[in-house]
Amino acid sequence: FKELAREGFYDGTTIHRVNQAVIQGGDPLSKDDNPKNDGTGKSNKPNIPAEFSDVLYDSGIVGAARAMDVNSQNCQFFVTLKRTPEFDQKYTIFGKVIEGMNNVRTIAGTPRDGERPLEAVKIKSVTVQPKKQ
């Protein structure tokens, strides 16, 4: 994730999935005009094996999205909107929103058709900040 963020990989991608539990983005295919392929793209980097911890999926946790294969994390990510125990020990956690959760909730409130926002919610850029002490 850090490597992709530093390369600008996420710039211009969209949040392509929104539901009661998460907002999800990071798919490079979300930059094209075909919304039907959103959620299926990946980077040119190798997939990352799953890693689980005792950290629980509370509000603001950033997790690695994946396909059915537990070791298929590649570039897509999600942010949880609430405590989501069904994700515990099933999806790799790699971050936490420490500032700006109000923005995540604003995105979660966007009008949508099913789980897809009606209007594109674009990511301008992603930066990785060190943990505050």
SEDO-877483 format. One record per residue (C-alpha): x, y, z; residue number from 0. Coordinates in Angstrom, 1 decimal. Example, Ala and Ser with C-alpha at 12.3 -4.5 7.8 and 13.67 -1.06 7.14 Angstrom:
@xx = 12.3; yy = -4.5; zz = 7.8; num = 0 .
@xx = 13.7; yy = -1.1; zz = 7.1; num = 1 .
This chain:
@xx = 0.0; yy = 0.0; zz = 0.0; num = 0 .
@xx = 2.7; yy = 2.5; zz = 0.9; num = 1 .
@xx = 4.7; yy = 1.7; zz = -2.2; num = 2 .
@xx = 1.6; yy = 2.2; zz = -4.4; num = 3 .
@xx = 0.6; yy = 5.4; zz = -2.6; num = 4 .
@xx = 4.1; yy = 6.9; zz = -3.1; num = 5 .
@xx = 3.9; yy = 6.0; zz = -6.8; num = 6 .
@xx = 0.5; yy = 7.8; zz = -7.1; num = 7 .
@xx = -1.3; yy = 4.6; zz = -8.0; num = 8 .
@xx = -4.4; yy = 5.6; zz = -6.1; num = 9 .
@xx = -4.7; yy = 9.1; zz = -7.6; num = 10 .
@xx = -7.9; yy = 9.3; zz = -9.6; num = 11 .
@xx = -9.3; yy = 6.0; zz = -8.5; num = 12 .
@xx = -12.8; yy = 6.0; zz = -7.1; num = 13 .
@xx = -14.7; yy = 4.7; zz = -4.1; num = 14 .
@xx = -16.6; yy = 2.0; zz = -6.0; num = 15 .
@xx = -18.4; yy = 0.3; zz = -3.1; num = 16 .
@xx = -20.3; yy = 1.7; zz = -0.2; num = 17 .
@xx = -22.6; yy = -0.1; zz = 2.2; num = 18 .
@xx = -23.5; yy = 0.0; zz = 5.9; num = 19 .
@xx = -20.2; yy = -1.5; zz = 7.0; num = 20 .
@xx = -17.5; yy = -0.2; zz = 4.6; num = 21 .
@xx = -16.4; yy = 2.2; zz = 1.9; num = 22 .
@xx = -14.0; yy = 0.5; zz = -0.6; num = 23 .
@xx = -11.7; yy = 1.8; zz = -3.3; num = 24 .
@xx = -8.3; yy = 1.5; zz = -4.8; num = 25 .
@xx = -9.2; yy = -0.3; zz = -8.0; num = 26 .
@xx = -7.2; yy = 1.0; zz = -11.0; num = 27 .
@xx = -10.1; yy = 0.0; zz = -13.3; num = 28 .
@xx = -12.3; yy = 2.5; zz = -11.6; num = 29 .
@xx = -10.5; yy = 5.2; zz = -13.6; num = 30 .
@xx = -12.1; yy = 4.0; zz = -16.8; num = 31 .
@xx = -15.7; yy = 4.6; zz = -18.1; num = 32 .
@xx = -16.9; yy = 1.0; zz = -17.4; num = 33 .
@xx = -18.3; yy = 0.8; zz = -13.9; num = 34 .
@xx = -19.0; yy = -3.0; zz = -14.4; num = 35 .
@xx = -15.3; yy = -3.8; zz = -14.0; num = 36 .
@xx = -14.8; yy = -1.9; zz = -10.8; num = 37 .
@xx = -13.7; yy = -4.1; zz = -8.0; num = 38 .
@xx = -11.9; yy = -6.5; zz = -10.3; num = 39 .
@xx = -8.6; yy = -4.7; zz = -11.0; num = 40 .
@xx = -5.2; yy = -5.1; zz = -9.4; num = 41 .
@xx = -1.8; yy = -3.5; zz = -9.6; num = 42 .
@xx = 1.3; yy = -4.9; zz = -11.3; num = 43 .
@xx = 2.7; yy = -5.8; zz = -7.8; num = 44 .
@xx = 2.5; yy = -9.4; zz = -6.5; num = 45 .
@xx = -0.4; yy = -10.3; zz = -4.2; num = 46 .
@xx = 0.3; yy = -10.1; zz = -0.5; num = 47 .
@xx = -0.2; yy = -13.1; zz = 1.8; num = 48 .
@xx = -2.9; yy = -12.6; zz = 4.5; num = 49 .
@xx = -1.7; yy = -11.5; zz = 8.0; num = 50 .
@xx = -4.1; yy = -11.5; zz = 10.9; num = 51 .
@xx = -3.8; yy = -9.9; zz = 14.3; num = 52 .
@xx = -5.7; yy = -9.4; zz = 17.5; num = 53 .
@xx = -6.8; yy = -5.9; zz = 16.3; num = 54 .
@xx = -10.6; yy = -5.8; zz = 15.9; num = 55 .
@xx = -12.5; yy = -4.3; zz = 13.0; num = 56 .
@xx = -13.8; yy = -1.2; zz = 14.7; num = 57 .
@xx = -14.8; yy = 2.0; zz = 13.1; num = 58 .
@xx = -12.0; yy = 3.5; zz = 11.0; num = 59 .
@xx = -10.0; yy = 0.4; zz = 10.5; num = 60 .
@xx = -8.3; yy = 0.1; zz = 7.0; num = 61 .
@xx = -8.3; yy = -3.4; zz = 5.6; num = 62 .
@xx = -7.0; yy = -5.1; zz = 2.5; num = 63 .
@xx = -9.8; yy = -6.0; zz = 0.1; num = 64 .
@xx = -9.4; yy = -9.4; zz = -1.6; num = 65 .
@xx = -11.1; yy = -12.0; zz = -3.7; num = 66 .
@xx = -12.2; yy = -15.4; zz = -2.3; num = 67 .
@xx = -8.6; yy = -16.4; zz = -2.0; num = 68 .
@xx = -7.5; yy = -15.3; zz = 1.5; num = 69 .
@xx = -4.0; yy = -14.5; zz = 0.0; num = 70 .
@xx = -5.2; yy = -12.3; zz = -2.9; num = 71 .
@xx = -4.7; yy = -8.8; zz = -1.3; num = 72 .
@xx = -3.2; yy = -6.6; zz = -4.0; num = 73 .
@xx = -4.2; yy = -2.9; zz = -4.1; num = 74 .
@xx = -7.8; yy = -2.5; zz = -3.1; num = 75 .
@xx = -8.7; yy = -1.4; zz = 0.4; num = 76 .
@xx = -11.7; yy = -0.6; zz = 2.6; num = 77 .
@xx = -12.4; yy = 1.5; zz = 5.7; num = 78 .
@xx = -14.9; yy = 0.2; zz = 8.2; num = 79 .
@xx = -17.8; yy = 2.5; zz = 9.3; num = 80 .
@xx = -18.7; yy = 0.6; zz = 12.4; num = 81 .
@xx = -17.7; yy = -2.5; zz = 14.5; num = 82 .
@xx = -17.7; yy = -5.3; zz = 12.0; num = 83 .
@xx = -16.9; yy = -8.6; zz = 13.9; num = 84 .
@xx = -17.4; yy = -10.8; zz = 10.8; num = 85 .
@xx = -14.2; yy = -9.3; zz = 9.4; num = 86 .
@xx = -12.1; yy = -10.2; zz = 12.4; num = 87 .
@xx = -9.3; yy = -12.7; zz = 11.5; num = 88 .
@xx = -10.6; yy = -12.8; zz = 7.9; num = 89 .
@xx = -9.2; yy = -9.7; zz = 6.3; num = 90 .
@xx = -5.7; yy = -8.1; zz = 6.8; num = 91 .
@xx = -5.7; yy = -4.9; zz = 8.8; num = 92 .
@xx = -3.0; yy = -2.4; zz = 7.8; num = 93 .
@xx = -4.1; yy = 1.0; zz = 9.0; num = 94 .
@xx = -6.5; yy = 3.1; zz = 11.0; num = 95 .
@xx = -8.1; yy = 6.5; zz = 10.1; num = 96 .
@xx = -6.6; yy = 8.8; zz = 12.8; num = 97 .
@xx = -8.0; yy = 12.0; zz = 11.4; num = 98 .
@xx = -10.9; yy = 12.8; zz = 9.0; num = 99 .
@xx = -13.3; yy = 10.0; zz = 9.8; num = 100 .
@xx = -16.0; yy = 12.7; zz = 9.2; num = 101 .
@xx = -14.9; yy = 12.5; zz = 5.5; num = 102 .
@xx = -15.3; yy = 8.8; zz = 5.5; num = 103 .
@xx = -18.8; yy = 9.2; zz = 6.9; num = 104 .
@xx = -19.6; yy = 11.8; zz = 4.2; num = 105 .
@xx = -18.6; yy = 9.4; zz = 1.5; num = 106 .
@xx = -20.7; yy = 6.7; zz = 3.2; num = 107 .
@xx = -23.7; yy = 9.0; zz = 2.9; num = 108 .
@xx = -23.4; yy = 9.6; zz = -0.8; num = 109 .
@xx = -26.5; yy = 8.6; zz = -2.9; num = 110 .
@xx = -26.0; yy = 5.2; zz = -4.5; num = 111 .
@xx = -27.5; yy = 2.5; zz = -6.6; num = 112 .
@xx = -27.1; yy = -0.6; zz = -4.5; num = 113 .
@xx = -23.5; yy = -0.3; zz = -3.3; num = 114 .
@xx = -22.3; yy = 1.9; zz = -6.2; num = 115 .
@xx = -22.2; yy = 5.7; zz = -5.7; num = 116 .
@xx = -24.4; yy = 7.4; zz = -8.3; num = 117 .
@xx = -21.7; yy = 10.0; zz = -8.9; num = 118 .
@xx = -18.0; yy = 9.2; zz = -8.9; num = 119 .
@xx = -16.3; yy = 9.8; zz = -5.5; num = 120 .
@xx = -12.7; yy = 10.2; zz = -6.7; num = 121 .
@xx = -9.6; yy = 9.9; zz = -4.6; num = 122 .
@xx = -7.4; yy = 12.9; zz = -5.4; num = 123 .
@xx = -4.3; yy = 11.4; zz = -3.7; num = 124 .
@xx = -3.3; yy = 9.1; zz = -0.9; num = 125 .
@xx = -0.5; yy = 9.9; zz = 1.5; num = 126 .
@xx = 0.9; yy = 7.7; zz = 4.3; num = 127 .
@xx = 1.6; yy = 9.5; zz = 7.5; num = 128 .
@xx = 3.7; yy = 8.2; zz = 10.4; num = 129 .
@xx = 1.8; yy = 7.2; zz = 13.5; num = 130 .
@xx = 1.3; yy = 10.0; zz = 16.0; num = 131 .
@xx = 3.0; yy = 9.4; zz = 19.3; num = 132 .
